[in-house]
Amino acid sequence: MAYEKLYVAFLVYFNRDRDYFECHEVLEELWLARERDPLYKGLLQVAVGLYHFRNGNVRGGTLLLSRAVDKLKDYPSQSLGINLAKLVSEARDYAKRLESYNQQSFPYYDLTIDIVDDELVAAVESASSGIKTNIPQRRGPQRPQASYHK
């Protein structure tokens, strides 16, 4: 199976860089091209949920991770070359912990998407060398700096 370049890039940004803003950028493009496929939307929501929580938005993290679980839970356990069941389980646990965050806080932690298809592993490894790491990671949209002349 040939995997979409944007999907492969999403996996690089998710697993290698933990750059969830960039995950959103690339997967949203694919989601729109695929006529708003709910599977891609759910994956996108996992990344955005982690992005929100990492940036201190507990409510946003809770909502997005819960929505992702709702979208992804009925897909086959292995979909798009990944262990989707494991990701859904971990996202569900994360969302539940966030629901009671005010009573019992915990430090932010990343999730990893387990790739189970050897062809996808090779595609991600190959693409990784051509995808520049954003350091520091983008924390939001970047706008050009205004230039002022005196």
C-alpha positions in Angstrom: 0.0 0.0 0.0 1.3 3.4 -0.9 0.9 6.0 1.8 0.1 9.7 1.3 3.1 11.9 1.7 1.2 14.2 4.1 0.2 11.3 6.3 3.9 10.1 6.4 4.9 13.7 7.3 2.2 13.7 10.0 3.8 10.6 11.6 7.3 12.1 11.4 6.1 15.3 13.2 4.1 13.3 15.7 6.6 10.6 16.7 10.0 12.2 16.0 9.4 15.9 16.7 6.3 15.9 18.9 5.4 19.0 16.9 1.6 18.8 17.1 1.1 22.2 15.5 2.8 21.0 12.4 0.9 17.7 12.6 -2.3 19.7 12.4 -1.0 21.7 9.4 -0.1 18.6 7.3 -3.0 16.4 8.2 -5.6 19.1 7.8 -4.5 19.5 4.2 -4.9 15.7 3.7 -8.2 15.6 5.6 -9.6 18.3 3.3 -8.3 16.6 0.1 -9.9 13.3 1.3 -13.3 14.9 1.6 -13.1 15.3 5.4 -12.5 11.6 6.1 -13.3 11.0 9.8 -10.3 8.8 10.3 -7.9 11.6 9.4 -9.9 14.0 11.5 -9.6 11.8 14.5 -5.9 11.5 14.1 -5.7 15.3 13.7 -7.7 15.7 16.9 -5.3 13.6 18.9 -2.4 15.9 17.9 -4.4 19.0 18.6 -5.5 17.7 22.0 -1.9 17.1 23.0 -0.9 20.5 21.6 -3.6 22.2 23.7 -2.7 20.4 27.0 1.1 21.0 26.4 0.3 24.7 26.1 -1.8 24.8 29.4 -5.2 24.5 27.8 -6.6 21.6 29.9 -10.2 22.0 28.6 -9.1 22.1 25.0 -7.0 19.0 25.5 -9.9 17.2 27.1 -12.4 18.1 24.4 -10.1 17.2 21.5 -8.8 13.9 22.9 -12.4 12.9 23.7 -13.6 13.8 20.2 -10.7 11.9 18.7 -11.7 8.8 20.7 -15.3 9.1 19.5 -14.2 9.3 15.9 -11.6 6.6 16.0 -13.0 3.9 18.3 -15.0 2.0 15.7 -12.2 1.6 13.1 -10.2 -1.6 12.8 -7.5 -2.0 15.5 -4.9 -1.7 12.7 -5.7 1.0 10.3 -3.5 3.1 8.0 -0.5 1.0 9.0 -0.7 1.9 12.7 -1.9 0.3 15.9 -5.0 2.5 16.1 -6.5 0.5 19.0 -3.5 1.4 21.2 -3.7 5.1 20.2 -7.4 5.2 21.0 -6.9 3.5 24.3 -4.1 5.9 25.3 -6.1 8.9 24.1 -9.1 7.7 26.1 -7.0 7.3 29.2 -5.5 10.8 28.7 -8.9 12.4 28.3 -10.2 10.7 31.4 -7.2 12.0 33.4 -7.7 15.5 32.0 -11.3 15.4 33.1 -10.2 15.4 36.7 -7.1 17.5 36.2 -8.2 20.2 38.7 -8.5 17.6 41.5 -5.4 15.6 40.5 -2.9 17.3 38.2 -0.2 15.5 36.4 2.7 16.5 34.1 2.2 16.6 30.3 3.4 13.6 28.4 3.6 12.7 24.8 2.0 9.8 23.0 3.6 7.7 20.3 1.8 6.2 17.4 3.0 2.6 16.9 3.6 1.9 13.2 2.8 -1.8 12.4 3.3 -1.9 8.6 6.9 -2.4 7.5 6.2 -0.4 4.3 5.0 2.6 6.4 8.0 2.2 8.7 10.3 2.5 5.7 8.3 5.5 4.3 8.6 7.3 7.6 12.3 6.6 7.9 12.9 7.8 4.4 10.8 10.9 4.7 12.4 11.8 8.1 15.7 12.8 6.6 14.0 15.3 4.3 11.7 16.9 6.9 13.5 19.6 8.8 12.8 19.7 12.5 11.2 22.9 13.8 13.3 24.0 16.7 11.9 25.7 18.6 8.6 24.0 17.7 5.9 26.3 16.4 3.4 27.0 19.2 0.9 28.7 16.9 0.6 30.4 13.6 3.6 32.4 12.6 3.1 35.8 11.1 5.9 37.8 9.4 7.5 40.4 11.7 6.5 43.9 11.0 9.2 46.2 9.9 9.2 49.8 11.0 11.2 52.5 9.4 12.0 55.7 11.2 
